């Protein structure tokens, strides 16, 4: 799965302003039409429902930063867990 680029978002904006359908925009960008539909719905300006590529990129970046990330055991967490298990053995 590849994410839309800022350049693709600008192209979506231009094509939609020219009156292209989502299917035609998808064909032009070699994307699925549902990708275009989700992009327009998810990233439109909430105040006026207009699609702005710069705002869409910011929204996408923010969602990507806020999503849950895979947690890796740091040395501190490993030491803490090892200490707890040692305490349980000796209690």
PDB file of N, CA, C and O in Angstrom:
ATOM      1  N   UNK A   1       0.845  -1.174   0.000  1.00  0.00           N
ATOM      2  CA  UNK A   1       0.000   0.000   0.000  1.00  0.00           C
ATOM      3  C   UNK A   1       0.892   1.239   0.000  1.00  0.00           C
ATOM      4  O   UNK A   1       1.694   1.434   0.913  1.00  0.00           O
ATOM      5  N   UNK A   2       0.750   2.062  -1.013  1.00  0.00           N
ATOM      6  CA  UNK A   2       1.525   3.297  -1.037  1.00  0.00           C
ATOM      7  C   UNK A   2       0.582   4.472  -0.795  1.00  0.00           C
ATOM      8  O   UNK A   2      -0.559   4.495  -1.256  1.00  0.00           O
ATOM      9  N   UNK A   3       1.094   5.423  -0.069  1.00  0.00           N
ATOM     10  CA  UNK A   3       0.303   6.598   0.272  1.00  0.00           C
ATOM     11  C   UNK A   3       0.338   7.604  -0.866  1.00  0.00           C
ATOM     12  O   UNK A   3       1.276   7.634  -1.662  1.00  0.00           O
ATOM     13  N   UNK A   4      -0.692   8.421  -0.930  1.00  0.00           N
ATOM     14  CA  UNK A   4      -0.711   9.477  -1.931  1.00  0.00           C
ATOM     15  C   UNK A   4       0.366  10.505  -1.606  1.00  0.00           C
ATOM     16  O   UNK A   4       0.605  10.822  -0.441  1.00  0.00           O
ATOM     17  N   UNK A   5       1.002  11.014  -2.632  1.00  0.00           N
ATOM     18  CA  UNK A   5       2.020  12.045  -2.438  1.00  0.00           C
ATOM     19  C   UNK A   5       1.365  13.413  -2.538  1.00  0.00           C
ATOM     20  O   UNK A   5       0.217  13.536  -2.965  1.00  0.00           O
ATOM     21  N   UNK A   6       2.103  14.434  -2.141  1.00  0.00           N
ATOM     22  CA  UNK A   6       1.598  15.794  -2.241  1.00  0.00           C
ATOM     23  C   UNK A   6       1.337  16.147  -3.703  1.00  0.00           C
ATOM     24  O   UNK A   6       0.347  16.810  -4.012  1.00  0.00           O
ATOM     25  N   UNK A   7       2.204  15.717  -4.592  1.00  0.00           N
ATOM     26  CA  UNK A   7       2.014  15.979  -6.026  1.00  0.00           C
ATOM     27  C   UNK A   7       0.717  15.331  -6.529  1.00  0.00           C
ATOM     28  O   UNK A   7      -0.014  15.938  -7.312  1.00  0.00           O
ATOM     29  N   UNK A   8       0.432  14.110  -6.087  1.00  0.00           N
ATOM     30  CA  UNK A   8      -0.809  13.444  -6.487  1.00  0.00           C
ATOM     31  C   UNK A   8      -2.020  14.186  -5.932  1.00  0.00           C
ATOM     32  O   UNK A   8      -3.051  14.288  -6.597  1.00  0.00           O
ATOM     33  N   UNK A   9      -1.892  14.697  -4.725  1.00  0.00           N
ATOM     34  CA  UNK A   9      -2.998  15.457  -4.130  1.00  0.00           C
ATOM     35  C   UNK A   9      -3.267  16.733  -4.923  1.00  0.00           C
ATOM     36  O   UNK A   9      -4.423  17.106  -5.120  1.00  0.00           O
ATOM     37  N   UNK A  10      -2.220  17.398  -5.376  1.00  0.00           N
ATOM     38  CA  UNK A  10      -2.418  18.580  -6.215  1.00  0.00           C
ATOM     39  C   UNK A  10      -3.071  18.193  -7.535  1.00  0.00           C
ATOM     40  O   UNK A  10      -3.930  18.915  -8.040  1.00  0.00           O
ATOM     41  N   UNK A  11      -2.670  17.067  -8.089  1.00  0.00           N
ATOM     42  CA  UNK A  11      -3.255  16.612  -9.345  1.00  0.00           C
ATOM     43  C   UNK A  11      -4.732  16.268  -9.164  1.00  0.00           C
ATOM     44  O   UNK A  11      -5.550  16.572 -10.033  1.00  0.00           O
ATOM     45  N   UNK A  12      -5.079  15.636  -8.043  1.00  0.00           N
ATOM     46  CA  UNK A  12      -6.489  15.348  -7.747  1.00  0.00           C
ATOM     47  C   UNK A  12      -7.275  16.649  -7.712  1.00  0.00           C
ATOM     48  O   UNK A  12      -8.357  16.743  -8.290  1.00  0.00           O
ATOM     49  N   UNK A  13      -6.735  17.644  -7.040  1.00  0.00           N
ATOM     50  CA  UNK A  13      -7.405  18.931  -6.913  1.00  0.00           C
ATOM     51  C   UNK A  13      -7.653  19.563  -8.281  1.00  0.00           C
ATOM     52  O   UNK A  13      -8.760  20.024  -8.562  1.00  0.00           O
ATOM     53  N   UNK A  14      -6.643  19.585  -9.119  1.00  0.00           N
ATOM     54  CA  UNK A  14      -6.756  20.187 -10.452  1.00  0.00           C
ATOM     55  C   UNK A  14      -7.778  19.434 -11.296  1.00  0.00           C
ATOM     56  O   UNK A  14      -8.631  20.048 -11.937  1.00  0.00           O
ATOM     57  N   UNK A  15      -7.693  18.114 -11.297  1.00  0.00           N
ATOM     58  CA  UNK A  15      -8.608  17.317 -12.114  1.00  0.00           C
ATOM     59  C   UNK A  15     -10.056  17.455 -11.650  1.00  0.00           C
ATOM     60  O   UNK A  15     -10.969  17.533 -12.472  1.00  0.00           O
ATOM     61  N   UNK A  16     -10.264  17.485 -10.343  1.00  0.00           N
ATOM     62  CA  UNK A  16     -11.627  17.645  -9.827  1.00  0.00           C
ATOM     63  C   UNK A  16     -12.175  19.025 -10.189  1.00  0.00           C
ATOM     64  O   UNK A  16     -13.357  19.147 -10.510  1.00  0.00           O
ATOM     65  N   UNK A  17     -11.339  20.069 -10.143  1.00  0.00           N
ATOM     66  CA  UNK A  17     -11.789  21.409 -10.527  1.00  0.00           C
ATOM     67  C   UNK A  17     -12.141  21.469 -12.013  1.00  0.00           C
ATOM     68  O   UNK A  17     -12.963  22.287 -12.424  1.00  0.00           O
ATOM     69  N   UNK A  18     -11.523  20.608 -12.814  1.00  0.00           N
ATOM     70  CA  UNK A  18     -11.824  20.541 -14.239  1.00  0.00           C
ATOM     71  C   UNK A  18     -13.062  19.699 -14.520  1.00  0.00           C
ATOM     72  O   UNK A  18     -13.478  19.560 -15.670  1.00  0.00           O
ATOM     73  N   UNK A  19     -13.653  19.132 -13.454  1.00  0.00           N
ATOM     74  CA  UNK A  19     -14.894  18.391 -13.606  1.00  0.00           C
ATOM     75  C   UNK A  19     -14.740  16.901 -13.840  1.00  0.00           C
ATOM     76  O   UNK A  19     -15.702  16.234 -14.221  1.00  0.00           O
ATOM     77  N   UNK A  20     -13.550  16.370 -13.619  1.00  0.00           N
ATOM     78  CA  UNK A  20     -13.333  14.934 -13.808  1.00  0.00           C
ATOM     79  C   UNK A  20     -14.042  14.151 -12.708  1.00  0.00           C
ATOM     80  O   UNK A  20     -14.125  14.605 -11.567  1.00  0.00           O
ATOM     81  N   UNK A  21     -14.551  12.977 -13.057  1.00  0.00           N
ATOM     82  CA  UNK A  21     -15.160  12.097 -12.063  1.00  0.00           C
ATOM     83  C   UNK A  21     -14.053  11.425 -11.252  1.00  0.00           C
ATOM     84  O   UNK A  21     -12.885  11.440 -11.640  1.00  0.00           O
ATOM     85  N   UNK A  22     -14.441  10.836 -10.122  1.00  0.00           N
ATOM     86  CA  UNK A  22     -13.465  10.114  -9.302  1.00  0.00           C
ATOM     87  C   UNK A  22     -12.834   8.965 -10.092  1.00  0.00           C
ATOM     88  O   UNK A  22     -11.642   8.691  -9.958  1.00  0.00           O
ATOM     89  N   UNK A  23     -13.645   8.300 -10.915  1.00  0.00           N
ATOM     90  CA  UNK A  23     -13.124   7.195 -11.728  1.00  0.00           C
ATOM     91  C   UNK A  23     -12.083   7.685 -12.722  1.00  0.00           C
ATOM     92  O   UNK A  23     -11.053   7.040 -12.923  1.00  0.00           O
ATOM     93  N   UNK A  24     -12.352   8.817 -13.337  1.00  0.00           N
ATOM     94  CA  UNK A  24     -11.409   9.355 -14.326  1.00  0.00           C
ATOM     95  C   UNK A  24     -10.125   9.829 -13.646  1.00  0.00           C
ATOM     96  O   UNK A  24      -9.029   9.614 -14.164  1.00  0.00           O
ATOM     97  N   UNK A  25     -10.265  10.479 -12.477  1.00  0.00           N
ATOM     98  CA  UNK A  25      -9.086  10.905 -11.713  1.00  0.00           C
ATOM     99  C   UNK A  25      -8.249   9.687 -11.351  1.00  0.00           C
ATOM    100  O   UNK A  25      -7.024   9.709 -11.472  1.00  0.00           O
ATOM    101  N   UNK A  26      -8.910   8.630 -10.908  1.00  0.00           N
ATOM    102  CA  UNK A  26      -8.217   7.398 -10.533  1.00  0.00           C
ATOM    103  C   UNK A  26      -7.458   6.817 -11.726  1.00  0.00           C
ATOM    104  O   UNK A  26      -6.321   6.367 -11.584  1.00  0.00           O
ATOM    105  N   UNK A  27      -8.079   6.829 -12.876  1.00  0.00           N
ATOM    106  CA  UNK A  27      -7.420   6.326 -14.085  1.00  0.00           C
ATOM    107  C   UNK A  27      -6.187   7.158 -14.411  1.00  0.00           C
ATOM    108  O   UNK A  27      -5.133   6.612 -14.737  1.00  0.00           O
ATOM    109  N   UNK A  28      -6.317   8.475 -14.325  1.00  0.00           N
ATOM    110  CA  UNK A  28      -5.201   9.382 -14.625  1.00  0.00           C
ATOM    111  C   UNK A  28      -4.013   9.156 -13.682  1.00  0.00           C
ATOM    112  O   UNK A  28      -2.855   9.282 -14.082  1.00  0.00           O
ATOM    113  N   UNK A  29      -4.321   8.819 -12.425  1.00  0.00           N
ATOM    114  CA  UNK A  29      -3.265   8.635 -11.412  1.00  0.00           C
ATOM    115  C   UNK A  29      -2.857   7.177 -11.227  1.00  0.00           C
ATOM    116  O   UNK A  29      -1.984   6.874 -10.413  1.00  0.00           O
ATOM    117  N   UNK A  30      -3.478   6.283 -11.971  1.00  0.00           N
ATOM    118  CA  UNK A  30      -3.241   4.840 -11.815  1.00  0.00           C
ATOM    119  C   UNK A  30      -3.513   4.388 -10.379  1.00  0.00           C
ATOM    120  O   UNK A  30      -2.732   3.655  -9.773  1.00  0.00           O
ATOM    121  N   UNK A  31      -4.642   4.850  -9.863  1.00  0.00           N
ATOM    122  CA  UNK A  31      -5.108   4.487  -8.526  1.00  0.00           C
ATOM    123  C   UNK A  31      -6.504   3.905  -8.639  1.00  0.00           C
ATOM    124  O   UNK A  31      -7.155   4.027  -9.677  1.00  0.00           O
ATOM    125  N   UNK A  32      -6.961   3.273  -7.569  1.00  0.00           N
ATOM    126  CA  UNK A  32      -8.318   2.767  -7.531  1.00  0.00           C
ATOM    127  C   UNK A  32      -9.273   3.923  -7.254  1.00  0.00           C
ATOM    128  O   UNK A  32      -8.919   4.865  -6.544  1.00  0.00           O
ATOM    129  N   UNK A  33     -10.478   3.856  -7.810  1.00  0.00           N
ATOM    130  CA  UNK A  33     -11.421   4.965  -7.622  1.00  0.00           C
ATOM    131  C   UNK A  33     -11.829   5.125  -6.154  1.00  0.00           C
ATOM    132  O   UNK A  33     -12.141   6.233  -5.716  1.00  0.00           O
ATOM    133  N   UNK A  34     -11.828   4.030  -5.397  1.00  0.00           N
ATOM    134  CA  UNK A  34     -12.170   4.139  -3.980  1.00  0.00           C
ATOM    135  C   UNK A  34     -11.096   4.910  -3.211  1.00  0.00           C
ATOM    136  O   UNK A  34     -11.401   5.569  -2.217  1.00  0.00           O
ATOM    137  N   UNK A  35      -9.852   4.834  -3.661  1.00  0.00           N
ATOM    138  CA  UNK A  35      -8.772   5.603  -3.027  1.00  0.00           C
ATOM    139  C   UNK A  35      -9.049   7.087  -3.183  1.00  0.00           C
ATOM    140  O   UNK A  35      -8.871   7.858  -2.240  1.00  0.00           O
ATOM    141  N   UNK A  36      -9.482   7.488  -4.365  1.00  0.00           N
ATOM    142  CA  UNK A  36      -9.776   8.898  -4.631  1.00  0.00           C
ATOM    143  C   UNK A  36     -10.974   9.347  -3.804  1.00  0.00           C
ATOM    144  O   UNK A  36     -10.957  10.423  -3.207  1.00  0.00           O
ATOM    145  N   UNK A  37     -12.008   8.524  -3.773  1.00  0.00           N
ATOM    146  CA  UNK A  37     -13.201   8.854  -2.989  1.00  0.00           C
ATOM    147  C   UNK A  37     -12.898   9.022  -1.511  1.00  0.00           C
ATOM    148  O   UNK A  37     -13.358   9.973  -0.879  1.00  0.00           O
ATOM    149  N   UNK A  38     -12.115   8.087  -0.958  1.00  0.00           N
ATOM    150  CA  UNK A  38     -11.745   8.186   0.467  1.00  0.00           C
ATOM    151  C   UNK A  38     -10.901   9.432   0.716  1.00  0.00           C
ATOM    152  O   UNK A  38     -11.088  10.126   1.715  1.00  0.00           O
ATOM    153  N   UNK A  39      -9.978   9.709  -0.191  1.00  0.00           N
ATOM    154  CA  UNK A  39      -9.113  10.877  -0.051  1.00  0.00           C
ATOM    155  C   UNK A  39      -9.940  12.156   0.002  1.00  0.00           C
ATOM    156  O   UNK A  39      -9.716  13.010   0.860  1.00  0.00           O
ATOM    157  N   UNK A  40     -10.882  12.283  -0.903  1.00  0.00           N
ATOM    158  CA  UNK A  40     -11.707  13.492  -0.955  1.00  0.00           C
ATOM    159  C   UNK A  40     -12.601  13.613   0.277  1.00  0.00           C
ATOM    160  O   UNK A  40     -12.802  14.712   0.793  1.00  0.00           O
ATOM    161  N   UNK A  41     -13.128  12.505   0.742  1.00  0.00           N
ATOM    162  CA  UNK A  41     -14.010  12.525   1.906  1.00  0.00           C
ATOM    163  C   UNK A  41     -13.227  12.773   3.205  1.00  0.00           C
ATOM    164  O   UNK A  41     -13.637  13.583   4.037  1.00  0.00           O
ATOM    165  N   UNK A  42     -12.124  12.085   3.365  1.00  0.00           N
ATOM    166  CA  UNK A  42     -11.358  12.121   4.600  1.00  0.00           C
ATOM    167  C   UNK A  42     -10.604  13.432   4.800  1.00  0.00           C
ATOM    168  O   UNK A  42     -10.444  13.897   5.928  1.00  0.00           O
ATOM    169  N   UNK A  43     -10.144  14.023   3.703  1.00  0.00           N
ATOM    170  CA  UNK A  43      -9.232  15.159   3.839  1.00  0.00           C
ATOM    171  C   UNK A  43      -9.786  16.492   3.365  1.00  0.00           C
ATOM    172  O   UNK A  43      -9.031  17.451   3.202  1.00  0.00           O
ATOM    173  N   UNK A  44     -11.086  16.567   3.141  1.00  0.00           N
ATOM    174  CA  UNK A  44     -11.685  17.846   2.762  1.00  0.00           C
ATOM    175  C   UNK A  44     -11.679  18.790   3.959  1.00  0.00           C
ATOM    176  O   UNK A  44     -11.667  18.352   5.110  1.00  0.00           O
ATOM    177  N   UNK A  45     -11.687  20.076   3.676  1.00  0.00           N
ATOM    178  CA  UNK A  45     -11.762  21.100   4.725  1.00  0.00           C
ATOM    179  C   UNK A  45     -13.093  20.932   5.453  1.00  0.00           C
ATOM    180  O   UNK A  45     -14.147  20.951   4.817  1.00  0.00           O
ATOM    181  N   UNK A  46     -13.063  20.769   6.757  1.00  0.00           N
ATOM    182  CA  UNK A  46     -14.282  20.498   7.523  1.00  0.00           C
ATOM    183  C   UNK A  46     -15.214  21.707   7.577  1.00  0.00           C
ATOM    184  O   UNK A  46     -16.406  21.549   7.842  1.00  0.00           O
ATOM    185  N   UNK A  47     -14.696  22.905   7.333  1.00  0.00           N
ATOM    186  CA  UNK A  47     -15.538  24.102   7.391  1.00  0.00           C
ATOM    187  C   UNK A  47     -16.378  24.294   6.132  1.00  0.00           C
ATOM    188  O   UNK A  47     -17.545  24.676   6.221  1.00  0.00           O
ATOM    189  N   UNK A  48     -15.795  24.032   4.959  1.00  0.00           N
ATOM    190  CA  UNK A  48     -16.535  24.292   3.723  1.00  0.00           C
ATOM    191  C   UNK A  48     -16.584  23.090   2.777  1.00  0.00           C
ATOM    192  O   UNK A  48     -17.116  23.197   1.672  1.00  0.00           O
ATOM    193  N   UNK A  49     -16.041  21.961   3.196  1.00  0.00           N
ATOM    194  CA  UNK A  49     -16.040  20.706   2.437  1.00  0.00           C
ATOM    195  C   UNK A  49     -15.295  20.793   1.106  1.00  0.00           C
ATOM    196  O   UNK A  49     -15.515  19.962   0.224  1.00  0.00           O
ATOM    197  N   UNK A  50     -14.420  21.782   0.947  1.00  0.00           N
ATOM    198  CA  UNK A  50     -13.605  21.883  -0.264  1.00  0.00           C
ATOM    199  C   UNK A  50     -12.302  21.129  -0.052  1.00  0.00           C
ATOM    200  O   UNK A  50     -11.766  21.081   1.056  1.00  0.00           O
ATOM    201  N   UNK A  51     -11.806  20.546  -1.124  1.00  0.00           N
ATOM    202  CA  UNK A  51     -10.562  19.777  -1.053  1.00  0.00           C
ATOM    203  C   UNK A  51      -9.381  20.689  -1.339  1.00  0.00           C
ATOM    204  O   UNK A  51      -9.294  21.309  -2.399  1.00  0.00           O
ATOM    205  N   UNK A  52      -8.469  20.758  -0.366  1.00  0.00           N
ATOM    206  CA  UNK A  52      -7.238  21.532  -0.525  1.00  0.00           C
ATOM    207  C   UNK A  52      -6.059  20.590  -0.317  1.00  0.00           C
ATOM    208  O   UNK A  52      -5.923  20.008   0.759  1.00  0.00           O
ATOM    209  N   UNK A  53      -5.201  20.427  -1.331  1.00  0.00           N
ATOM    210  CA  UNK A  53      -4.118  19.443  -1.241  1.00  0.00           C
ATOM    211  C   UNK A  53      -3.136  19.695  -0.105  1.00  0.00           C
ATOM    212  O   UNK A  53      -2.650  18.742   0.504  1.00  0.00           O
ATOM    213  N   UNK A  54      -2.833  20.957   0.195  1.00  0.00           N
ATOM    214  CA  UNK A  54      -1.901  21.242   1.292  1.00  0.00           C
ATOM    215  C   UNK A  54      -2.502  20.832   2.636  1.00  0.00           C
ATOM    216  O   UNK A  54      -1.810  20.258   3.478  1.00  0.00           O
ATOM    217  N   UNK A  55      -3.781  21.124   2.837  1.00  0.00           N
ATOM    218  CA  UNK A  55      -4.458  20.720   4.072  1.00  0.00           C
ATOM    219  C   UNK A  55      -4.584  19.205   4.140  1.00  0.00           C
ATOM    220  O   UNK A  55      -4.424  18.612   5.207  1.00  0.00           O
ATOM    221  N   UNK A  56      -4.871  18.577   3.000  1.00  0.00           N
ATOM    222  CA  UNK A  56      -4.996  17.120   2.959  1.00  0.00           C
ATOM    223  C   UNK A  56      -3.685  16.450   3.376  1.00  0.00           C
ATOM    224  O   UNK A  56      -3.696  15.453   4.099  1.00  0.00           O
ATOM    225  N   UNK A  57      -2.564  16.996   2.921  1.00  0.00           N
ATOM    226  CA  UNK A  57      -1.256  16.442   3.285  1.00  0.00           C
ATOM    227  C   UNK A  57      -1.006  16.601   4.780  1.00  0.00           C
ATOM    228  O   UNK A  57      -0.497  15.684   5.425  1.00  0.00           O
ATOM    229  N   UNK A  58      -1.361  17.764   5.339  1.00  0.00           N
ATOM    230  CA  UNK A  58      -1.184  17.991   6.782  1.00  0.00           C
ATOM    231  C   UNK A  58      -2.031  17.023   7.594  1.00  0.00           C
ATOM    232  O   UNK A  58      -1.564  16.462   8.586  1.00  0.00           O
ATOM    233  N   UNK A  59      -3.285  16.827   7.170  1.00  0.00           N
ATOM    234  CA  UNK A  59      -4.155  15.892   7.882  1.00  0.00           C
ATOM    235  C   UNK A  59      -3.594  14.478   7.831  1.00  0.00           C
ATOM    236  O   UNK A  59      -3.592  13.765   8.834  1.00  0.00           O
ATOM    237  N   UNK A  60      -3.123  14.082   6.666  1.00  0.00           N
ATOM    238  CA  UNK A  60      -2.551  12.747   6.496  1.00  0.00           C
ATOM    239  C   UNK A  60      -1.313  12.567   7.374  1.00  0.00           C
ATOM    240  O   UNK A  60      -1.164  11.550   8.051  1.00  0.00           O
ATOM    241  N   UNK A  61      -0.436  13.555   7.354  1.00  0.00           N
ATOM    242  CA  UNK A  61       0.780  13.488   8.180  1.00  0.00           C
ATOM    243  C   UNK A  61       0.436  13.399   9.661  1.00  0.00           C
ATOM    244  O   UNK A  61       1.058  12.633  10.398  1.00  0.00           O
ATOM    245  N   UNK A  62      -0.559  14.184  10.105  1.00  0.00           N
ATOM    246  CA  UNK A  62      -0.944  14.184  11.521  1.00  0.00           C
ATOM    247  C   UNK A  62      -1.498  12.823  11.922  1.00  0.00           C
ATOM    248  O   UNK A  62      -1.155  12.300  12.983  1.00  0.00           O
ATOM    249  N   UNK A  63      -2.362  12.242  11.075  1.00  0.00           N
ATOM    250  CA  UNK A  63      -2.908  10.910  11.391  1.00  0.00           C
ATOM    251  C   UNK A  63      -1.797   9.877  11.471  1.00  0.00           C
ATOM    252  O   UNK A  63      -1.815   9.002  12.337  1.00  0.00           O
ATOM    253  N   UNK A  64      -0.835   9.979  10.573  1.00  0.00           N
ATOM    254  CA  UNK A  64       0.269   9.029  10.573  1.00  0.00           C
ATOM    255  C   UNK A  64       1.100   9.154  11.857  1.00  0.00           C
ATOM    256  O   UNK A  64       1.528   8.145  12.418  1.00  0.00           O
ATOM    257  N   UNK A  65       1.327  10.379  12.320  1.00  0.00           N
ATOM    258  CA  UNK A  65       2.113  10.589  13.539  1.00  0.00           C
ATOM    259  C   UNK A  65       1.375  10.119  14.778  1.00  0.00           C
ATOM    260  O   UNK A  65       1.991   9.623  15.722  1.00  0.00           O
ATOM    261  N   UNK A  66       0.047  10.275  14.780  1.00  0.00           N
ATOM    262  CA  UNK A  66      -0.735   9.957  15.977  1.00  0.00           C
ATOM    263  C   UNK A  66      -1.108   8.487  16.107  1.00  0.00           C
ATOM    264  O   UNK A  66      -1.552   8.063  17.174  1.00  0.00           O
ATOM    265  N   UNK A  67      -0.940   7.704  15.057  1.00  0.00           N
ATOM    266  CA  UNK A  67      -1.360   6.307  15.141  1.00  0.00           C
ATOM    267  C   UNK A  67      -0.441   5.532  16.087  1.00  0.00           C
ATOM    268  O   UNK A  67       0.714   5.901  16.303  1.00  0.00           O
ATOM    269  N   UNK A  68      -0.976   4.467  16.634  1.00  0.00           N
ATOM    270  CA  UNK A  68      -0.207   3.652  17.568  1.00  0.00           C
ATOM    271  C   UNK A  68       0.985   3.028  16.856  1.00  0.00           C
ATOM    272  O   UNK A  68       0.865   2.487  15.757  1.00  0.00           O
ATOM    273  N   UNK A  69       2.108   3.115  17.495  1.00  0.00           N
ATOM    274  CA  UNK A  69       3.337   2.562  16.931  1.00  0.00           C
ATOM    275  C   UNK A  69       3.698   1.282  17.671  1.00  0.00           C
ATOM    276  O   UNK A  69       3.284   1.064  18.809  1.00  0.00           O
ATOM    277  N   UNK A  70       4.463   0.459  17.012  1.00  0.00           N
ATOM    278  CA  UNK A  70       4.954  -0.764  17.630  1.00  0.00           C
ATOM    279  C   UNK A  70       5.907  -0.388  18.767  1.00  0.00           C
ATOM    280  O   UNK A  70       6.868   0.351  18.555  1.00  0.00           O
ATOM    281  N   UNK A  71       5.642  -0.894  19.965  1.00  0.00           N
ATOM    282  CA  UNK A  71       6.464  -0.578  21.128  1.00  0.00           C
ATOM    283  C   UNK A  71       7.597  -1.590  21.231  1.00  0.00           C
ATOM    284  O   UNK A  71       7.366  -2.800  21.209  1.00  0.00           O
ATOM    285  N   UNK A  72       8.786  -1.101  21.341  1.00  0.00           N
ATOM    286  CA  UNK A  72       9.966  -1.943  21.443  1.00  0.00           C
ATOM    287  C   UNK A  72      10.453  -1.894  22.890  1.00  0.00           C
ATOM    288  O   UNK A  72      10.442  -0.837  23.520  1.00  0.00           O
ATOM    289  N   UNK A  73      10.875  -3.038  23.408  1.00  0.00           N
ATOM    290  CA  UNK A  73      11.434  -3.054  24.756  1.00  0.00           C
ATOM    291  C   UNK A  73      12.741  -2.279  24.782  1.00  0.00           C
ATOM    292  O   UNK A  73      13.706  -2.640  24.108  1.00  0.00           O
ATOM    293  N   UNK A  74      12.760  -1.220  25.559  1.00  0.00           N
ATOM    294  CA  UNK A  74      14.007  -0.479  25.744  1.00  0.00           C
ATOM    295  C   UNK A  74      14.795  -1.158  26.849  1.00  0.00           C
ATOM    296  O   UNK A  74      14.267  -2.019  27.553  1.00  0.00           O
ATOM    297  N   UNK A  75      16.042  -0.782  27.004  1.00  0.00           N
ATOM    298  CA  UNK A  75      16.864  -1.361  28.073  1.00  0.00           C
ATOM    299  C   UNK A  75      16.245  -1.080  29.434  1.00  0.00           C
ATOM    300  O   UNK A  75      16.283  -1.930  30.323  1.00  0.00           O
ATOM    301  N   UNK A  76      15.674   0.114  29.599  1.00  0.00           N
ATOM    302  CA  UNK A  76      15.052   0.479  30.875  1.00  0.00           C
ATOM    303  C   UNK A  76      13.870  -0.442  31.180  1.00  0.00           C
ATOM    304  O   UNK A  76      13.717  -0.899  32.312  1.00  0.00           O
ATOM    305  N   UNK A  77      13.040  -0.713  30.184  1.00  0.00           N
ATOM    306  CA  UNK A  77      11.888  -1.596  30.395  1.00  0.00           C
ATOM    307  C   UNK A  77      12.364  -3.020  30.685  1.00  0.00           C
ATOM    308  O   UNK A  77      11.807  -3.690  31.555  1.00  0.00           O
ATOM    309  N   UNK A  78      13.374  -3.481  29.976  1.00  0.00           N
ATOM    310  CA  UNK A  78      13.910  -4.819  30.216  1.00  0.00           C
ATOM    311  C   UNK A  78      14.452  -4.939  31.634  1.00  0.00           C
ATOM    312  O   UNK A  78      14.191  -5.932  32.314  1.00  0.00           O
ATOM    313  N   UNK A  79      15.204  -3.937  32.088  1.00  0.00           N
ATOM    314  CA  UNK A  79      15.741  -3.947  33.449  1.00  0.00           C
ATOM    315  C   UNK A  79      14.615  -3.965  34.469  1.00  0.00           C
ATOM    316  O   UNK A  79      14.682  -4.694  35.458  1.00  0.00           O
ATOM    317  N   UNK A  80      13.597  -3.178  34.237  1.00  0.00           N
ATOM    318  CA  UNK A  80      12.464  -3.106  35.149  1.00  0.00           C
ATOM    319  C   UNK A  80      11.756  -4.450  35.219  1.00  0.00           C
ATOM    320  O   UNK A  80      11.427  -4.914  36.311  1.00  0.00           O
ATOM    321  N   UNK A  81      11.518  -5.081  34.085  1.00  0.00           N
ATOM    322  CA  UNK A  81      10.847  -6.376  34.057  1.00  0.00           C
ATOM    323  C   UNK A  81      11.710  -7.464  34.699  1.00  0.00           C
ATOM    324  O   UNK A  81      11.194  -8.331  35.404  1.00  0.00           O
ATOM    325  N   UNK A  82      13.000  -7.421  34.460  1.00  0.00           N
ATOM    326  CA  UNK A  82      13.904  -8.392  35.076  1.00  0.00           C
ATOM    327  C   UNK A  82      13.897  -8.223  36.591  1.00  0.00           C
ATOM    328  O   UNK A  82      13.877  -9.209  37.328  1.00  0.00           O
ATOM    329  N   UNK A  83      13.912  -6.985  37.053  1.00  0.00           N
ATOM    330  CA  UNK A  83      13.866  -6.712  38.489  1.00  0.00           C
ATOM    331  C   UNK A  83      12.593  -7.233  39.123  1.00  0.00           C
ATOM    332  O   UNK A  83      12.643  -7.791  40.218  1.00  0.00           O
ATOM    333  N   UNK A  84      11.452  -7.067  38.468  1.00  0.00           N
ATOM    334  CA  UNK A  84      10.180  -7.554  38.998  1.00  0.00           C
ATOM    335  C   UNK A  84      10.174  -9.073  39.109  1.00  0.00           C
ATOM    336  O   UNK A  84       9.709  -9.631  40.103  1.00  0.00           O
ATOM    337  N   UNK A  85      10.690  -9.730  38.090  1.00  0.00           N
ATOM    338  CA  UNK A  85      10.677 -11.194  38.132  1.00  0.00           C
ATOM    339  C   UNK A  85      11.627 -11.720  39.202  1.00  0.00           C
ATOM    340  O   UNK A  85      11.350 -12.750  39.817  1.00  0.00           O
ATOM    341  N   UNK A  86      12.747 -11.027  39.435  1.00  0.00           N
ATOM    342  CA  UNK A  86      13.661 -11.437  40.502  1.00  0.00           C
ATOM    343  C   UNK A  86      13.012 -11.257  41.868  1.00  0.00           C
ATOM    344  O   UNK A  86      13.163 -12.109  42.743  1.00  0.00           O
ATOM    345  N   UNK A  87      12.294 -10.159  42.056  1.00  0.00           N
ATOM    346  CA  UNK A  87      11.599  -9.932  43.336  1.00  0.00           C
ATOM    347  C   UNK A  87      10.573 -11.018  43.589  1.00  0.00           C
ATOM    348  O   UNK A  87      10.439 -11.494  44.717  1.00  0.00           O
ATOM    349  N   UNK A  88       9.842 -11.419  42.549  1.00  0.00           N
ATOM    350  CA  UNK A  88       8.837 -12.473  42.725  1.00  0.00           C
ATOM    351  C   UNK A  88       9.496 -13.790  43.127  1.00  0.00           C
ATOM    352  O   UNK A  88       8.932 -14.534  43.929  1.00  0.00           O
ATOM    353  N   UNK A  89      10.678 -14.094  42.590  1.00  0.00           N
ATOM    354  CA  UNK A  89      11.357 -15.329  42.921  1.00  0.00           C
ATOM    355  C   UNK A  89      11.774 -15.344  44.388  1.00  0.00           C
ATOM    356  O   UNK A  89      11.731 -16.397  45.024  1.00  0.00           O
ATOM    357  N   UNK A  90      12.176 -14.201  44.937  1.00  0.00           N
ATOM    358  CA  UNK A  90      12.722 -14.164  46.280  1.00  0.00           C
ATOM    359  C   UNK A  90      11.670 -13.857  47.335  1.00  0.00           C
ATOM    360  O   UNK A  90      11.972 -13.869  48.529  1.00  0.00           O
ATOM    361  N   UNK A  91      10.452 -13.585  46.918  1.00  0.00           N
ATOM    362  CA  UNK A  91       9.402 -13.294  47.920  1.00  0.00           C
ATOM    363  C   UNK A  91       8.600 -14.503  48.229  1.00  0.00           C
ATOM    364  O   UNK A  91       7.680 -14.442  49.044  1.00  0.00           O
TER     365      UNK A  91
END
